Amino acid sequence: MTPRLASLPARVALAATSVLVATPALAHPGHEAASGFTEGFLHPLSGLDHVLAMVAVGLIAARIGGRARLLVPLAFVGMMVLGGGLGVAGIDLPFVEIGIALSVVVLGAALALRPALPVAAAMLLVGAFAVFHGHAHGAEMPETVSGLAYGAGFVGATALLHAVGLGLGLSAGRLARSLPALRVAGAGLAVAGLGLLTAAL
């Protein structure tokens, strides 16, 4: 592992935190921007399904290693933004809650059963589910806030959760050469996802 790649989770977390810390500067005169960023940042953190799926993305990226550490989270964020745009525009997407819950099941199972997915397959997998997460964020955006600030907020929170998953995954990889810890984590995520899926049905 190169020092540059090893520091990636820390740099992503620092960037997301820096954006959050800078939010008060938006308070005057653009209260809508400050409020929008805060609402957007808190939205992914307010649901266990979002938190688990986004951390799972970081874990999968860490397990694959190399360029996947950047490309897999970016695939999720990019497709999430697309889904968010659909939600804001009022374009209906069926089975959003089921898709979100199912993402936790599938991402957890992928980590538990076949942790070393090819990079392209992992990007496709996380990107497909990211659309559902993004749609939920966009559809639930308050009408009184800045859409751009709200979007920046949920992207920042997502990046932070990915960084948490990356950090945990890299730590597990260093501590356990056979990576049983990641498999156990994946199984736990899949079980938790099944509970969320049952509630969504």
PyMOL commands that place a pseudoatom at each C-alpha (Angstrom):
pseudoatom trace, name=CA, resn=MET, resi=1, chain=A, elem=C, hetatm=0, pos=[0.000, 0.000, 0.000]
pseudoatom trace, name=CA, resn=THR, resi=2, chain=A, elem=C, hetatm=0, pos=[1.460, 3.383, -0.967]
pseudoatom trace, name=CA, resn=PRO, resi=3, chain=A, elem=C, hetatm=0, pos=[1.389, 6.274, 1.528]
pseudoatom trace, name=CA, resn=ARG, resi=4, chain=A, elem=C, hetatm=0, pos=[-0.844, 8.171, -0.868]
pseudoatom trace, name=CA, resn=LEU, resi=5, chain=A, elem=C, hetatm=0, pos=[-3.491, 5.449, -0.949]
pseudoatom trace, name=CA, resn=ALA, resi=6, chain=A, elem=C, hetatm=0, pos=[-3.188, 4.786, 2.773]
pseudoatom trace, name=CA, resn=SER, resi=7, chain=A, elem=C, hetatm=0, pos=[-4.021, 8.397, 3.535]
pseudoatom trace, name=CA, resn=LEU, resi=8, chain=A, elem=C, hetatm=0, pos=[-7.049, 8.498, 1.216]
pseudoatom trace, name=CA, resn=PRO, resi=9, chain=A, elem=C, hetatm=0, pos=[-9.710, 7.801, 3.900]
pseudoatom trace, name=CA, resn=ALA, resi=10, chain=A, elem=C, hetatm=0, pos=[-8.198, 10.447, 6.147]
pseudoatom trace, name=CA, resn=ARG, resi=11, chain=A, elem=C, hetatm=0, pos=[-8.140, 12.987, 3.328]
pseudoatom trace, name=CA, resn=VAL, resi=12, chain=A, elem=C, hetatm=0, pos=[-11.757, 12.288, 2.364]
pseudoatom trace, name=CA, resn=ALA, resi=13, chain=A, elem=C, hetatm=0, pos=[-12.884, 12.580, 5.981]
pseudoatom trace, name=CA, resn=LEU, resi=14, chain=A, elem=C, hetatm=0, pos=[-10.909, 15.803, 6.409]
pseudoatom trace, name=CA, resn=ALA, resi=15, chain=A, elem=C, hetatm=0, pos=[-12.450, 17.304, 3.286]
pseudoatom trace, name=CA, resn=ALA, resi=16, chain=A, elem=C, hetatm=0, pos=[-15.983, 16.425, 4.372]
pseudoatom trace, name=CA, resn=THR, resi=17, chain=A, elem=C, hetatm=0, pos=[-15.363, 17.766, 7.861]
pseudoatom trace, name=CA, resn=SER, resi=18, chain=A, elem=C, hetatm=0, pos=[-13.846, 20.956, 6.486]
pseudoatom trace, name=CA, resn=VAL, resi=19, chain=A, elem=C, hetatm=0, pos=[-16.964, 21.616, 4.431]
pseudoatom trace, name=CA, resn=LEU, resi=20, chain=A, elem=C, hetatm=0, pos=[-19.149, 21.100, 7.494]
pseudoatom trace, name=CA, resn=VAL, resi=21, chain=A, elem=C, hetatm=0, pos=[-17.005, 23.422, 9.611]
pseudoatom trace, name=CA, resn=ALA, resi=22, chain=A, elem=C, hetatm=0, pos=[-17.188, 26.064, 6.916]
pseudoatom trace, name=CA, resn=THR, resi=23, chain=A, elem=C, hetatm=0, pos=[-20.989, 26.025, 6.931]
pseudoatom trace, name=CA, resn=PRO, resi=24, chain=A, elem=C, hetatm=0, pos=[-21.438, 28.867, 9.466]
pseudoatom trace, name=CA, resn=ALA, resi=25, chain=A, elem=C, hetatm=0, pos=[-19.813, 31.230, 6.985]
pseudoatom trace, name=CA, resn=LEU, resi=26, chain=A, elem=C, hetatm=0, pos=[-22.907, 30.754, 4.810]
pseudoatom trace, name=CA, resn=ALA, resi=27, chain=A, elem=C, hetatm=0, pos=[-25.242, 31.968, 7.507]
pseudoatom trace, name=CA, resn=HIS, resi=28, chain=A, elem=C, hetatm=0, pos=[-25.187, 35.631, 6.460]
pseudoatom trace, name=CA, resn=PRO, resi=29, chain=A, elem=C, hetatm=0, pos=[-26.888, 36.589, 4.290]
pseudoatom trace, name=CA, resn=GLY, resi=30, chain=A, elem=C, hetatm=0, pos=[-27.685, 33.173, 2.757]
pseudoatom trace, name=CA, resn=HIS, resi=31, chain=A, elem=C, hetatm=0, pos=[-29.509, 31.438, 5.582]
pseudoatom trace, name=CA, resn=GLU, resi=32, chain=A, elem=C, hetatm=0, pos=[-31.142, 29.113, 3.064]
pseudoatom trace, name=CA, resn=ALA, resi=33, chain=A, elem=C, hetatm=0, pos=[-27.716, 27.862, 1.976]
pseudoatom trace, name=CA, resn=ALA, resi=34, chain=A, elem=C, hetatm=0, pos=[-26.587, 27.198, 5.544]
pseudoatom trace, name=CA, resn=SER, resi=35, chain=A, elem=C, hetatm=0, pos=[-29.849, 25.486, 6.405]
pseudoatom trace, name=CA, resn=GLY, resi=36, chain=A, elem=C, hetatm=0, pos=[-29.780, 23.503, 3.168]
pseudoatom trace, name=CA, resn=PHE, resi=37, chain=A, elem=C, hetatm=0, pos=[-26.286, 22.180, 3.771]
pseudoatom trace, name=CA, resn=THR, resi=38, chain=A, elem=C, hetatm=0, pos=[-27.119, 21.125, 7.315]
pseudoatom trace, name=CA, resn=GLU, resi=39, chain=A, elem=C, hetatm=0, pos=[-30.349, 19.411, 6.239]
pseudoatom trace, name=CA, resn=GLY, resi=40, chain=A, elem=C, hetatm=0, pos=[-28.528, 17.609, 3.432]
pseudoatom trace, name=CA, resn=PHE, resi=41, chain=A, elem=C, hetatm=0, pos=[-25.620, 16.562, 5.618]
pseudoatom trace, name=CA, resn=LEU, resi=42, chain=A, elem=C, hetatm=0, pos=[-27.860, 15.151, 8.327]
pseudoatom trace, name=CA, resn=HIS, resi=43, chain=A, elem=C, hetatm=0, pos=[-30.196, 13.285, 5.979]
pseudoatom trace, name=CA, resn=PRO, resi=44, chain=A, elem=C, hetatm=0, pos=[-27.914, 10.291, 5.232]
pseudoatom trace, name=CA, resn=LEU, resi=45, chain=A, elem=C, hetatm=0, pos=[-26.947, 10.129, 8.907]
pseudoatom trace, name=CA, resn=SER, resi=46, chain=A, elem=C, hetatm=0, pos=[-30.557, 9.975, 10.070]
pseudoatom trace, name=CA, resn=GLY, resi=47, chain=A, elem=C, hetatm=0, pos=[-31.327, 6.543, 8.631]
pseudoatom trace, name=CA, resn=LEU, resi=48, chain=A, elem=C, hetatm=0, pos=[-29.622, 3.287, 9.568]
pseudoatom trace, name=CA, resn=ASP, resi=49, chain=A, elem=C, hetatm=0, pos=[-30.156, 1.955, 6.051]
pseudoatom trace, name=CA, resn=HIS, resi=50, chain=A, elem=C, hetatm=0, pos=[-28.219, 4.846, 4.493]
pseudoatom trace, name=CA, resn=VAL, resi=51, chain=A, elem=C, hetatm=0, pos=[-25.409, 4.635, 7.048]
pseudoatom trace, name=CA, resn=LEU, resi=52, chain=A, elem=C, hetatm=0, pos=[-24.931, 0.881, 6.659]
pseudoatom trace, name=CA, resn=ALA, resi=53, chain=A, elem=C, hetatm=0, pos=[-24.977, 0.947, 2.861]
pseudoatom trace, name=CA, resn=MET, resi=54, chain=A, elem=C, hetatm=0, pos=[-22.501, 3.816, 2.597]
pseudoatom trace, name=CA, resn=VAL, resi=55, chain=A, elem=C, hetatm=0, pos=[-20.099, 2.282, 5.096]
pseudoatom trace, name=CA, resn=ALA, resi=56, chain=A, elem=C, hetatm=0, pos=[-20.411, -1.008, 3.170]
pseudoatom trace, name=CA, resn=VAL, resi=57, chain=A, elem=C, hetatm=0, pos=[-19.301, 0.776, 0.003]
pseudoatom trace, name=CA, resn=GLY, resi=58, chain=A, elem=C, hetatm=0, pos=[-16.134, 1.900, 1.779]
pseudoatom trace, name=CA, resn=LEU, resi=59, chain=A, elem=C, hetatm=0, pos=[-15.514, -1.617, 3.109]
pseudoatom trace, name=CA, resn=ILE, resi=60, chain=A, elem=C, hetatm=0, pos=[-15.882, -3.120, -0.364]
pseudoatom trace, name=CA, resn=ALA, resi=61, chain=A, elem=C, hetatm=0, pos=[-13.555, -0.513, -1.856]
pseudoatom trace, name=CA, resn=ALA, resi=62, chain=A, elem=C, hetatm=0, pos=[-10.953, -1.188, 0.828]
pseudoatom trace, name=CA, resn=ARG, resi=63, chain=A, elem=C, hetatm=0, pos=[-11.158, -4.951, 0.273]
pseudoatom trace, name=CA, resn=ILE, resi=64, chain=A, elem=C, hetatm=0, pos=[-10.607, -4.648, -3.470]
pseudoatom trace, name=CA, resn=GLY, resi=65, chain=A, elem=C, hetatm=0, pos=[-7.791, -2.154, -2.983]
pseudoatom trace, name=CA, resn=GLY, resi=66, chain=A, elem=C, hetatm=0, pos=[-5.851, -0.121, -5.515]
pseudoatom trace, name=CA, resn=ARG, resi=67, chain=A, elem=C, hetatm=0, pos=[-7.851, 2.278, -7.658]
pseudoatom trace, name=CA, resn=ALA, resi=68, chain=A, elem=C, hetatm=0, pos=[-11.108, 0.814, -6.328]
pseudoatom trace, name=CA, resn=ARG, resi=69, chain=A, elem=C, hetatm=0, pos=[-10.554, 2.834, -3.159]
pseudoatom trace, name=CA, resn=LEU, resi=70, chain=A, elem=C, hetatm=0, pos=[-11.339, 5.925, -5.166]
pseudoatom trace, name=CA, resn=LEU, resi=71, chain=A, elem=C, hetatm=0, pos=[-13.446, 4.653, -8.066]
pseudoatom trace, name=CA, resn=VAL, resi=72, chain=A, elem=C, hetatm=0, pos=[-16.008, 2.619, -6.117]
pseudoatom trace, name=CA, resn=PRO, resi=73, chain=A, elem=C, hetatm=0, pos=[-17.009, 5.466, -3.742]
pseudoatom trace, name=CA, resn=LEU, resi=74, chain=A, elem=C, hetatm=0, pos=[-17.018, 7.896, -6.684]
pseudoatom trace, name=CA, resn=ALA, resi=75, chain=A, elem=C, hetatm=0, pos=[-19.382, 5.599, -8.598]
pseudoatom trace, name=CA, resn=PHE, resi=76, chain=A, elem=C, hetatm=0, pos=[-21.755, 5.622, -5.643]
pseudoatom trace, name=CA, resn=VAL, resi=77, chain=A, elem=C, hetatm=0, pos=[-21.597, 9.395, -5.215]
pseudoatom trace, name=CA, resn=GLY, resi=78, chain=A, elem=C, hetatm=0, pos=[-22.043, 10.075, -8.929]
pseudoatom trace, name=CA, resn=MET, resi=79, chain=A, elem=C, hetatm=0, pos=[-25.112, 7.872, -9.301]
pseudoatom trace, name=CA, resn=MET, resi=80, chain=A, elem=C, hetatm=0, pos=[-26.492, 9.137, -6.000]
pseudoatom trace, name=CA, resn=VAL, resi=81, chain=A, elem=C, hetatm=0, pos=[-26.361, 12.686, -7.355]
pseudoatom trace, name=CA, resn=LEU, resi=82, chain=A, elem=C, hetatm=0, pos=[-28.248, 11.494, -10.455]
pseudoatom trace, name=CA, resn=GLY, resi=83, chain=A, elem=C, hetatm=0, pos=[-30.889, 9.864, -8.265]
pseudoatom trace, name=CA, resn=GLY, resi=84, chain=A, elem=C, hetatm=0, pos=[-31.086, 13.011, -6.146]
pseudoatom trace, name=CA, resn=GLY, resi=85, chain=A, elem=C, hetatm=0, pos=[-31.817, 15.047, -9.253]
pseudoatom trace, name=CA, resn=LEU, resi=86, chain=A, elem=C, hetatm=0, pos=[-34.652, 12.692, -10.148]
pseudoatom trace, name=CA, resn=GLY, resi=87, chain=A, elem=C, hetatm=0, pos=[-36.096, 13.039, -6.663]
pseudoatom trace, name=CA, resn=VAL, resi=88, chain=A, elem=C, hetatm=0, pos=[-35.904, 16.831, -6.662]
pseudoatom trace, name=CA, resn=ALA, resi=89, chain=A, elem=C, hetatm=0, pos=[-37.533, 16.931, -10.096]
pseudoatom trace, name=CA, resn=GLY, resi=90, chain=A, elem=C, hetatm=0, pos=[-40.420, 14.835, -8.800]
pseudoatom trace, name=CA, resn=ILE, resi=91, chain=A, elem=C, hetatm=0, pos=[-39.678, 11.960, -11.177]
pseudoatom trace, name=CA, resn=ASP, resi=92, chain=A, elem=C, hetatm=0, pos=[-41.070, 8.809, -9.607]
pseudoatom trace, name=CA, resn=LEU, resi=93, chain=A, elem=C, hetatm=0, pos=[-38.820, 5.836, -8.991]
pseudoatom trace, name=CA, resn=PRO, resi=94, chain=A, elem=C, hetatm=0, pos=[-40.595, 2.657, -7.872]
pseudoatom trace, name=CA, resn=PHE, resi=95, chain=A, elem=C, hetatm=0, pos=[-39.620, 0.633, -4.814]
pseudoatom trace, name=CA, resn=VAL, resi=96, chain=A, elem=C, hetatm=0, pos=[-37.187, 3.231, -3.421]
pseudoatom trace, name=CA, resn=GLU, resi=97, chain=A, elem=C, hetatm=0, pos=[-37.371, 2.058, 0.194]
pseudoatom trace, name=CA, resn=ILE, resi=98, chain=A, elem=C, hetatm=0, pos=[-37.093, -1.571, -0.846]
pseudoatom trace, name=CA, resn=GLY, resi=99, chain=A, elem=C, hetatm=0, pos=[-34.129, -0.731, -3.073]
pseudoatom trace, name=CA, resn=ILE, resi=100, chain=A, elem=C, hetatm=0, pos=[-32.366, 1.038, -0.197]
pseudoatom trace, name=CA, resn=ALA, resi=101, chain=A, elem=C, hetatm=0, pos=[-32.925, -1.856, 2.206]
pseudoatom trace, name=CA, resn=LEU, resi=102, chain=A, elem=C, hetatm=0, pos=[-31.931, -4.370, -0.461]
pseudoatom trace, name=CA, resn=SER, resi=103, chain=A, elem=C, hetatm=0, pos=[-28.688, -2.455, -1.009]
pseudoatom trace, name=CA, resn=VAL, resi=104, chain=A, elem=C, hetatm=0, pos=[-27.607, -3.264, 2.542]
pseudoatom trace, name=CA, resn=VAL, resi=105, chain=A, elem=C, hetatm=0, pos=[-28.407, -6.963, 2.013]
pseudoatom trace, name=CA, resn=VAL, resi=106, chain=A, elem=C, hetatm=0, pos=[-26.613, -7.235, -1.335]
pseudoatom trace, name=CA, resn=LEU, resi=107, chain=A, elem=C, hetatm=0, pos=[-23.565, -5.149, -0.449]
pseudoatom trace, name=CA, resn=GLY, resi=108, chain=A, elem=C, hetatm=0, pos=[-23.164, -7.054, 2.798]
pseudoatom trace, name=CA, resn=ALA, resi=109, chain=A, elem=C, hetatm=0, pos=[-23.532, -10.391, 1.021]
pseudoatom trace, name=CA, resn=ALA, resi=110, chain=A, elem=C, hetatm=0, pos=[-21.039, -9.338, -1.649]
pseudoatom trace, name=CA, resn=LEU, resi=111, chain=A, elem=C, hetatm=0, pos=[-18.524, -8.539, 1.063]
pseudoatom trace, name=CA, resn=ALA, resi=112, chain=A, elem=C, hetatm=0, pos=[-19.189, -11.776, 2.946]
pseudoatom trace, name=CA, resn=LEU, resi=113, chain=A, elem=C, hetatm=0, pos=[-19.337, -14.191, 0.018]
pseudoatom trace, name=CA, resn=ARG, resi=114, chain=A, elem=C, hetatm=0, pos=[-16.984, -12.697, -2.559]
pseudoatom trace, name=CA, resn=PRO, resi=115, chain=A, elem=C, hetatm=0, pos=[-15.089, -9.777, -1.078]
pseudoatom trace, name=CA, resn=ALA, resi=116, chain=A, elem=C, hetatm=0, pos=[-12.691, -9.309, -4.013]
pseudoatom trace, name=CA, resn=LEU, resi=117, chain=A, elem=C, hetatm=0, pos=[-15.110, -8.155, -6.727]
pseudoatom trace, name=CA, resn=PRO, resi=118, chain=A, elem=C, hetatm=0, pos=[-13.631, -6.790, -9.965]
pseudoatom trace, name=CA, resn=VAL, resi=119, chain=A, elem=C, hetatm=0, pos=[-13.501, -2.985, -9.876]
pseudoatom trace, name=CA, resn=ALA, resi=120, chain=A, elem=C, hetatm=0, pos=[-15.970, -2.505, -12.741]
pseudoatom trace, name=CA, resn=ALA, resi=121, chain=A, elem=C, hetatm=0, pos=[-18.459, -4.937, -11.221]
pseudoatom trace, name=CA, resn=ALA, resi=122, chain=A, elem=C, hetatm=0, pos=[-18.216, -3.225, -7.838]
pseudoatom trace, name=CA, resn=MET, resi=123, chain=A, elem=C, hetatm=0, pos=[-18.765, 0.190, -9.445]
pseudoatom trace, name=CA, resn=LEU, resi=124, chain=A, elem=C, hetatm=0, pos=[-21.819, -1.095, -11.310]
pseudoatom trace, name=CA, resn=LEU, resi=125, chain=A, elem=C, hetatm=0, pos=[-23.220, -2.741, -8.184]
pseudoatom trace, name=CA, resn=VAL, resi=126, chain=A, elem=C, hetatm=0, pos=[-22.867, 0.244, -5.866]
pseudoatom trace, name=CA, resn=GLY, resi=127, chain=A, elem=C, hetatm=0, pos=[-23.931, 2.695, -8.563]
pseudoatom trace, name=CA, resn=ALA, resi=128, chain=A, elem=C, hetatm=0, pos=[-27.192, 0.851, -9.200]
pseudoatom trace, name=CA, resn=PHE, resi=129, chain=A, elem=C, hetatm=0, pos=[-28.176, 1.051, -5.548]
pseudoatom trace, name=CA, resn=ALA, resi=130, chain=A, elem=C, hetatm=0, pos=[-26.922, 4.625, -5.168]
pseudoatom trace, name=CA, resn=VAL, resi=131, chain=A, elem=C, hetatm=0, pos=[-29.744, 5.834, -7.425]
pseudoatom trace, name=CA, resn=PHE, resi=132, chain=A, elem=C, hetatm=0, pos=[-32.291, 4.730, -4.811]
pseudoatom trace, name=CA, resn=HIS, resi=133, chain=A, elem=C, hetatm=0, pos=[-30.404, 6.429, -1.985]
pseudoatom trace, name=CA, resn=GLY, resi=134, chain=A, elem=C, hetatm=0, pos=[-30.067, 9.623, -3.983]
pseudoatom trace, name=CA, resn=HIS, resi=135, chain=A, elem=C, hetatm=0, pos=[-33.725, 9.640, -4.973]
pseudoatom trace, name=CA, resn=ALA, resi=136, chain=A, elem=C, hetatm=0, pos=[-34.730, 9.414, -1.308]
pseudoatom trace, name=CA, resn=HIS, resi=137, chain=A, elem=C, hetatm=0, pos=[-32.441, 12.341, -0.446]
pseudoatom trace, name=CA, resn=GLY, resi=138, chain=A, elem=C, hetatm=0, pos=[-33.785, 14.476, -3.286]
pseudoatom trace, name=CA, resn=ALA, resi=139, chain=A, elem=C, hetatm=0, pos=[-37.454, 13.655, -2.788]
pseudoatom trace, name=CA, resn=GLU, resi=140, chain=A, elem=C, hetatm=0, pos=[-37.250, 14.538, 0.912]
pseudoatom trace, name=CA, resn=MET, resi=141, chain=A, elem=C, hetatm=0, pos=[-35.471, 17.866, 0.409]
pseudoatom trace, name=CA, resn=PRO, resi=142, chain=A, elem=C, hetatm=0, pos=[-37.338, 20.676, 2.234]
pseudoatom trace, name=CA, resn=GLU, resi=143, chain=A, elem=C, hetatm=0, pos=[-38.791, 23.222, -0.178]
pseudoatom trace, name=CA, resn=THR, resi=144, chain=A, elem=C, hetatm=0, pos=[-37.409, 26.143, 1.821]
pseudoatom trace, name=CA, resn=VAL, resi=145, chain=A, elem=C, hetatm=0, pos=[-33.704, 25.309, 1.459]
pseudoatom trace, name=CA, resn=SER, resi=146, chain=A, elem=C, hetatm=0, pos=[-31.118, 25.772, -1.277]
pseudoatom trace, name=CA, resn=GLY, resi=147, chain=A, elem=C, hetatm=0, pos=[-31.033, 22.707, -3.498]
pseudoatom trace, name=CA, resn=LEU, resi=148, chain=A, elem=C, hetatm=0, pos=[-27.352, 23.178, -4.298]
pseudoatom trace, name=CA, resn=ALA, resi=149, chain=A, elem=C, hetatm=0, pos=[-26.392, 23.473, -0.624]
pseudoatom trace, name=CA, resn=TYR, resi=150, chain=A, elem=C, hetatm=0, pos=[-28.614, 20.518, 0.286]
pseudoatom trace, name=CA, resn=GLY, resi=151, chain=A, elem=C, hetatm=0, pos=[-26.933, 18.409, -2.397]
pseudoatom trace, name=CA, resn=ALA, resi=152, chain=A, elem=C, hetatm=0, pos=[-23.484, 19.443, -1.191]
pseudoatom trace, name=CA, resn=GLY, resi=153, chain=A, elem=C, hetatm=0, pos=[-24.510, 18.408, 2.304]
pseudoatom trace, name=CA, resn=PHE, resi=154, chain=A, elem=C, hetatm=0, pos=[-25.613, 14.892, 1.473]
pseudoatom trace, name=CA, resn=VAL, resi=155, chain=A, elem=C, hetatm=0, pos=[-22.604, 14.385, -0.789]
pseudoatom trace, name=CA, resn=GLY, resi=156, chain=A, elem=C, hetatm=0, pos=[-20.334, 15.483, 2.058]
pseudoatom trace, name=CA, resn=ALA, resi=157, chain=A, elem=C, hetatm=0, pos=[-21.983, 13.129, 4.536]
pseudoatom trace, name=CA, resn=THR, resi=158, chain=A, elem=C, hetatm=0, pos=[-21.803, 10.278, 2.041]
pseudoatom trace, name=CA, resn=ALA, resi=159, chain=A, elem=C, hetatm=0, pos=[-18.089, 10.883, 1.462]
pseudoatom trace, name=CA, resn=LEU, resi=160, chain=A, elem=C, hetatm=0, pos=[-17.538, 10.872, 5.205]
pseudoatom trace, name=CA, resn=LEU, resi=161, chain=A, elem=C, hetatm=0, pos=[-19.369, 7.534, 5.606]
pseudoatom trace, name=CA, resn=HIS, resi=162, chain=A, elem=C, hetatm=0, pos=[-17.392, 6.044, 2.721]
pseudoatom trace, name=CA, resn=ALA, resi=163, chain=A, elem=C, hetatm=0, pos=[-14.202, 7.210, 4.443]
pseudoatom trace, name=CA, resn=VAL, resi=164, chain=A, elem=C, hetatm=0, pos=[-15.298, 5.502, 7.653]
pseudoatom trace, name=CA, resn=GLY, resi=165, chain=A, elem=C, hetatm=0, pos=[-15.831, 2.254, 5.729]
pseudoatom trace, name=CA, resn=LEU, resi=166, chain=A, elem=C, hetatm=0, pos=[-12.475, 2.630, 3.981]
pseudoatom trace, name=CA, resn=GLY, resi=167, chain=A, elem=C, hetatm=0, pos=[-10.716, 3.231, 7.261]
pseudoatom trace, name=CA, resn=LEU, resi=168, chain=A, elem=C, hetatm=0, pos=[-12.360, 0.221, 8.910]
pseudoatom trace, name=CA, resn=GLY, resi=169, chain=A, elem=C, hetatm=0, pos=[-11.637, -1.965, 5.899]
pseudoatom trace, name=CA, resn=LEU, resi=170, chain=A, elem=C, hetatm=0, pos=[-7.984, -0.992, 5.710]
pseudoatom trace, name=CA, resn=SER, resi=171, chain=A, elem=C, hetatm=0, pos=[-7.598, -1.608, 9.433]
pseudoatom trace, name=CA, resn=ALA, resi=172, chain=A, elem=C, hetatm=0, pos=[-9.220, -5.028, 9.141]
pseudoatom trace, name=CA, resn=GLY, resi=173, chain=A, elem=C, hetatm=0, pos=[-6.965, -5.889, 6.210]
pseudoatom trace, name=CA, resn=ARG, resi=174, chain=A, elem=C, hetatm=0, pos=[-3.873, -5.064, 8.237]
pseudoatom trace, name=CA, resn=LEU, resi=175, chain=A, elem=C, hetatm=0, pos=[-5.047, -6.945, 11.316]
pseudoatom trace, name=CA, resn=ALA, resi=176, chain=A, elem=C, hetatm=0, pos=[-6.296, -10.108, 9.610]
pseudoatom trace, name=CA, resn=ARG, resi=177, chain=A, elem=C, hetatm=0, pos=[-4.382, -11.498, 6.647]
pseudoatom trace, name=CA, resn=SER, resi=178, chain=A, elem=C, hetatm=0, pos=[-7.170, -13.856, 5.638]
pseudoatom trace, name=CA, resn=LEU, resi=179, chain=A, elem=C, hetatm=0, pos=[-9.708, -11.030, 6.002]
pseudoatom trace, name=CA, resn=PRO, resi=180, chain=A, elem=C, hetatm=0, pos=[-12.253, -12.964, 8.102]
pseudoatom trace, name=CA, resn=ALA, resi=181, chain=A, elem=C, hetatm=0, pos=[-13.183, -9.716, 9.827]
pseudoatom trace, name=CA, resn=LEU, resi=182, chain=A, elem=C, hetatm=0, pos=[-14.503, -8.253, 6.568]
pseudoatom trace, name=CA, resn=ARG, resi=183, chain=A, elem=C, hetatm=0, pos=[-16.472, -11.401, 5.835]
pseudoatom trace, name=CA, resn=VAL, resi=184, chain=A, elem=C, hetatm=0, pos=[-18.040, -11.302, 9.281]
pseudoatom trace, name=CA, resn=ALA, resi=185, chain=A, elem=C, hetatm=0, pos=[-18.821, -7.600, 8.850]
pseudoatom trace, name=CA, resn=GLY, resi=186, chain=A, elem=C, hetatm=0, pos=[-20.442, -8.351, 5.499]
pseudoatom trace, name=CA, resn=ALA, resi=187, chain=A, elem=C, hetatm=0, pos=[-22.565, -11.104, 6.998]
pseudoatom trace, name=CA, resn=GLY, resi=188, chain=A, elem=C, hetatm=0, pos=[-23.659, -8.759, 9.780]
pseudoatom trace, name=CA, resn=LEU, resi=189, chain=A, elem=C, hetatm=0, pos=[-24.595, -6.100, 7.241]
pseudoatom trace, name=CA, resn=ALA, resi=190, chain=A, elem=C, hetatm=0, pos=[-26.603, -8.610, 5.209]
pseudoatom trace, name=CA, resn=VAL, resi=191, chain=A, elem=C, hetatm=0, pos=[-28.527, -9.740, 8.291]
pseudoatom trace, name=CA, resn=ALA, resi=192, chain=A, elem=C, hetatm=0, pos=[-29.227, -6.148, 9.294]
pseudoatom trace, name=CA, resn=GLY, resi=193, chain=A, elem=C, hetatm=0, pos=[-30.352, -5.459, 5.740]
pseudoatom trace, name=CA, resn=LEU, resi=194, chain=A, elem=C, hetatm=0, pos=[-32.796, -8.351, 5.871]
pseudoatom trace, name=CA, resn=GLY, resi=195, chain=A, elem=C, hetatm=0, pos=[-34.365, -6.760, 8.937]
pseudoatom trace, name=CA, resn=LEU, resi=196, chain=A, elem=C, hetatm=0, pos=[-34.631, -3.430, 7.126]
pseudoatom trace, name=CA, resn=LEU, resi=197, chain=A, elem=C, hetatm=0, pos=[-36.059, -5.142, 4.064]
pseudoatom trace, name=CA, resn=THR, resi=198, chain=A, elem=C, hetatm=0, pos=[-38.696, -6.904, 6.136]
pseudoatom trace, name=CA, resn=ALA, resi=199, chain=A, elem=C, hetatm=0, pos=[-39.734, -3.566, 7.615]
pseudoatom trace, name=CA, resn=ALA, resi=200, chain=A, elem=C, hetatm=0, pos=[-39.915, -1.978, 4.147]
pseudoatom trace, name=CA, resn=LEU, resi=201, chain=A, elem=C, hetatm=0, pos=[-42.132, -4.703, 2.658]
for i in range(1, 201): cmd.bond("trace and resi %d" % i, "trace and resi %d" % (i + 1))
show_as sticks, trace
zoom trace
